[in-house]
Amino acid sequence: MSSKLYLEIDGKRSEAIWRLTSKRNVEVGHELATDARAMFATMPETDPKRGELAASMAELMLEIGELRDAEALIKQSLDIDHGLLTPNILGTRYMFLAQLLKNQARWDEAEDYVQRAISAPFGEIELAHEMIREIREAKLR
């Protein structure tokens, strides 16, 4: 059952992002996002796919401008999957969160998550160092 629910939620999430980013029937994209969000809320906390799907749902929430929900979902994914992720996936999730925080001018928090990505160790080290530079420059302004 959980596998079927995961696929159904992820299918709606994926199509919603495609419709929203491609500007093809955006109204349907928003309806799909609402459906995916409601279905995700019914997913059992113990479902082994919940962390992965929470990270994917964070991307959708970001796309529809729900920054608080995007942040909560990516943090939830990190809490659930932290010990299970490869260093690169862990670093990618940290960088997603860092970018989200940086875009809200939450410099110290963003820098902390970039540092966590570097410590993971994250495969895109140049990207991480570039973001650290941008954050530190922004803090000086």
C-alpha positions in Angstrom: 0.0 0.0 0.0 2.7 2.5 0.9 4.5 2.0 -2.4 1.2 2.8 -4.3 0.6 5.9 -2.2 4.2 7.1 -2.7 3.8 6.7 -6.5 0.5 8.4 -6.6 1.7 11.4 -4.5 5.0 11.6 -6.4 3.2 11.5 -9.8 0.9 14.4 -8.8 3.9 16.3 -7.4 6.0 15.7 -10.5 3.2 16.7 -12.9 2.4 19.8 -10.8 6.0 21.0 -11.0 6.1 20.4 -14.7 2.8 22.3 -15.3 3.9 25.2 -13.1 7.4 25.6 -14.5 6.4 25.0 -18.1 3.4 27.4 -17.7 1.1 24.7 -19.3 -2.2 24.8 -17.6 -1.0 26.4 -14.3 -4.4 26.1 -12.7 -4.2 22.3 -13.1 -0.7 22.5 -11.7 -2.0 24.2 -8.5 -4.8 21.6 -8.2 -2.3 18.8 -8.5 -0.1 20.5 -5.9 -3.0 20.7 -3.5 -3.9 17.1 -4.0 -0.3 16.0 -3.5 0.0 18.0 -0.3 -3.3 16.5 1.1 -2.2 13.0 0.2 1.3 13.5 1.7 -0.4 14.5 5.0 -2.0 11.0 5.1 1.3 9.2 4.6 2.2 7.3 7.7 5.1 8.7 9.7 6.8 5.3 9.6 6.7 4.9 5.8 10.2 4.3 4.6 9.7 6.6 1.6 8.5 9.5 3.7 11.9 11.3 4.0 12.6 11.0 0.3 9.1 12.3 -0.6 9.3 15.1 2.0 12.4 16.4 0.1 10.5 16.2 -3.2 7.5 17.9 -1.7 9.8 20.7 -0.5 10.7 21.4 -4.1 7.0 21.7 -4.9 6.3 24.0 -2.0 9.1 26.2 -3.1 7.7 26.3 -6.6 4.3 27.5 -5.3 5.9 30.0 -3.0 5.2 28.2 0.3 8.6 28.9 1.8 7.7 28.0 5.4 6.3 24.6 4.2 9.3 24.0 2.0 11.6 24.6 4.9 9.7 22.4 7.2 9.6 19.6 4.7 13.3 19.6 3.8 14.1 19.7 7.5 11.7 16.7 8.0 13.5 14.8 5.2 16.8 15.5 6.9 15.5 14.3 10.3 14.1 11.1 8.8 16.9 10.2 6.4 20.0 11.7 7.9 21.8 8.5 8.7 20.6 6.7 5.5 21.7 9.2 2.8 24.9 9.2 0.8 27.1 12.2 1.5 26.2 13.8 -1.9 22.4 13.5 -1.4 22.8 14.7 2.2 24.8 17.7 0.9 22.3 18.4 -1.8 19.5 18.6 0.8 21.6 20.9 3.0 22.3 23.1 0.0 18.6 23.2 -0.9 17.9 24.4 2.6 20.8 26.9 2.5 19.6 28.4 -0.7 16.0 28.7 0.6 17.3 30.5 3.7 19.7 32.6 1.7 16.8 33.8 -0.5 15.1 35.0 2.7 18.2 36.9 3.9 18.6 34.4 6.8 22.4 34.6 6.4 23.7 32.8 9.6 21.3 29.9 9.2 22.1 29.6 5.5 25.8 29.7 6.1 25.4 26.9 8.8 23.7 24.6 6.3 26.4 25.3 3.6 29.0 24.3 6.2 27.0 21.1 6.9 27.0 20.4 3.1 30.8 20.9 3.0 31.2 18.5 6.0 28.9 15.9 4.4 31.2 16.0 2.1 29.1 17.4 -0.7 30.3 16.7 -4.3 29.8 20.3 -5.5 32.3 21.9 -3.2 32.9 24.9 -5.5 29.2 25.7 -5.5 29.2 25.5 -1.7 32.2 27.8 -1.4 30.6 30.2 -3.9 27.5 30.4 -1.7 29.5 31.0 1.4 31.2 34.0 -0.3 27.8 35.3 -1.4 26.4 35.0 2.1 29.4 36.7 3.7 29.3 39.5 1.2 25.5 40.0 1.8 26.1 40.1 5.6 28.6 43.0 5.1 26.0 45.1 3.3 
